[in-house]
Amino acid sequence: MLNIKDDMPVFLACGSTDMRKSINGLVAIVENSFAVDPFDRAFFVFCNHQRNRLKILTWEDNGFWLHFKRLE
């Protein structure tokens, strides 16, 4: 179960992201583009060029959650 807190920041990636990237690739984007520690309590949101797919990365206690949503 994902613990969501009201005060957790949400970071939106500008532009499009290659949706073939998995956790390690998205963590590299967070470290380089956001200049934020990916282990901080925050949501990092990425979308593809057509804006019909989303990936949300977040750290929780002992591992990363990677959520994927395909918009229809």
Phi, psi and omega in degrees: 000138180270126178270114180254128179248149183296332186262013180283127179287154177239125178251125179257128178284128177285144180077195183255155180238143175293113184287356175283346180290140177254202186302311183298319178294320179289325176298320178298321177296317180300314182295319185274316186274316183274338185055043180233149176288121181294346179272359174291156178282094181202163173255135177242118188249132181232147176223162180272180184297321181279354180061032178244006176224135180235144169233135179238124181249135176208152178260136176221109173055294187229013180181169179271144167258134173236112180259139179233133180228128174253118181274135181253000000 
